[in-house]
Amino acid sequence: MVAANPAHPHGNRELCDEAIRLYEQALRAGRVPRADLSSAPCLLEMALVHPDPADSAWLRPVPPSAALAHLLQPITREIDERIRLTAALTGALAPLSTVAREDPNFAITVLEGRPLIVSVLREASARARDEVLTAQPGGNRLTHNLVQGLENARSALAGGARMRHLYQHPARYSPGLRDYVAQIPAGRLQVRTVEQTVDRLIIFDREVAYIPAAPGDEVALEIRHPALVRYLTRVYEVLWEQATPYTQQLPASAPGAPVTAVQQSIARLLVEGHVDDVVARKLGISVRTCRAHISKLMQTLDAHSRTHLGALLVRSGIADAGSRGAGQASTQEPAPGA
């Protein structure tokens, strides 16, 4: 809005505090000295006062009702024009919405900002009627994520949907996850864990999927393209078949090798040539924890160096045993309500 007077900088449809004070004074006294308007020229520009016919040094106030009608007339006319424009645009574009739904370019929506993502997932959970599939990377879910997840889960269950959650093995030791599972009615939720998993993935009723669009949790993609959703669902099913039911214990060690299941997984990844950071990320554990397990492997095999450890891992068959143990565990089905 353009200022009416450079020396009195505010819009030409605004009244400053000084103008309102002088206008009230004029209404009470019946007139106001013209000289007083030097500090509030907007009073005269907006036609709230007019010259006194008997004395040009004075100004008389226009009644507020008449002034309001005069000032609102152009605004009302502008509103009418915008309403007509809105109706015209709606009439032209609304019939084309069905065409846009068939275009695959509009089947992927970028969601930016955690508040928007949380809101969209909450609404999708409330609309779910068949099944909700989730894959959560890492070993632990933060407390606020579990609280929000429980709220969404209850919404989906209220609509009749069943739920399947896929985590990485370290999540088994999370008290928060145990509490979350305990609050879901038996038979409505299945949970499995897997050594490695894809990034975060949520699928509702096999119709819409959500995946991260960038590192972190600030940008996500909403995918409604049937072929893409079908592909992501198949990926999920493959991971699910390879996973171990939450209620079933992981094998403590490979036959003949005094190492844990986690150490077997680390051994296999080390033999494949991965560095510590990559091994930790794939298993959902910290680098510090990963290196502690590697140190225990070196002690168990009496390795003198990391190179020596690699050779001993291949010779001992620990890495191969870990792979076989994971495959055997994944063939067992979960107990009802797991």
FENVEN-V817523 format. One record per helix or strand of 2 or more residues. SS is the DSSP state (H for helix, E for strand). FROM is the first residue (numbers start at 1). LEN is the number of residues. If there is no record, write none. Layout:
BEGIN
ss=SS from=FROM len=LEN
ss=SS from=FROM len=LEN
END
This chain:
BEGIN
ss=E from=3 len=3
ss=E from=8 len=4
ss=H from=17 len=13
ss=E from=32 len=2
ss=H from=34 len=6
ss=H from=42 len=4
ss=E from=49 len=4
ss=E from=55 len=7
ss=H from=64 len=38
ss=H from=104 len=3
ss=E from=108 len=5
ss=H from=114 len=14
ss=E from=131 len=5
ss=H from=143 len=16
ss=E from=162 len=7
ss=H from=169 len=5
ss=H from=175 len=8
ss=E from=189 len=6
ss=E from=201 len=4
ss=E from=208 len=5
ss=E from=219 len=5
ss=H from=226 len=17
ss=E from=244 len=2
ss=H from=261 len=11
ss=H from=276 len=8
ss=H from=287 len=15
ss=H from=306 len=11
ss=H from=318 len=12
END
